Structures are given as structure tokens and as C-alpha cells.
Amino acid sequence: MTSKCSIVTVEHQPTAVVKSKVPFAEIPQAQRAARAKIETGLPSLDTGALGMACTRWVPPSGGALDMEMGTIVARPIEARGEIVPSELPAGRAVHSVMVGPFDGMGAAWQTLFDWCQAEKLKPAGINWEVYGPTASDPAKQETYLYALLA
């Protein structure tokens, strides 16, 4: 289930991520692999307090997504191996909340982009997801969706 869309103002947030271009069919495996690398590597980085897990992506090309999978951190990090610094941008964004298992993500994003079109809003092409705490019941998992506006 996806909540009603709204326009919000978001602040810049530094992230520690693993970058990858991922074919759609391989997104779940790529997410798991990136999360394992982040979990292993973060303790050795000076991140400050950790925030929620996130994924930043741009519109697909050639059947794949350019993705940055990682976590929000308190301060920018130095790159170490595959873990590199990035950020979630500041500005006006369309926001909605998807409640339920991750296999509903495609439909949730389609709802958000359809709303943008109906409202005559132009996405900037920078999109991200922030994952709420892992729910014991996947039907209660919350994922926060954002699309930066041009």
C-alpha cells in the first residue's frame, strides 16, 4: 500500500554507499551484496551515528539502474574499497510511503511518478528510498520514497 503523495523540502544527508549498475532482475541480490559490504566495512569508517539504510538511483538505461546502496551517516566519509561517500540531495521532492514487502516497490514508484505527471511536476531524475526498521511482518515494512523535483 502506498500513501498519498506530497511535496516536501528535504535536507542534504551524507551517505556511505556501494555503487553499481544493476539489471532489474538482479536488484534483490545486488541489494543483499551491497548491504553485506556496508555492514562489514562501516565499523572501520568514521561515520558518526548511523541513520537508516537507503538506495539512491537515477532513471533506468538499458534495462538497468545506476544505484547507490548504503546508509545515511552523520558526516561524510573517506572512500575505502567499494564503500564511497555520496549524499541524498537537498531541495523540493515528491514523497510517499510504501507499507509492505519490497516486491511492491515497482508499483509504489509508478504511483509516485503518475502523481507527478497528474500534478504537472517534473522530476529531476534523482530518486531515493529510505528503509524503515525491518518489520518482523513484511506486510508492515515501511519504505519512504522520494523523487527530487526539477
Secondary structure, DSSP 8 states (H G I E B T S, - for coil): -B---EEEEE--EEEEEEEEEEEGGGHHHHHHHHHHHHHHHGGGS---SEEEEEEEE---BTTEEEEEEEEEESS----BTTEEEEEE--EEEEEEEEES-GGGHHHHHHHHHHHHHHTT--EEEEEEEEE-S--SSGGG-EEEEEEEE-
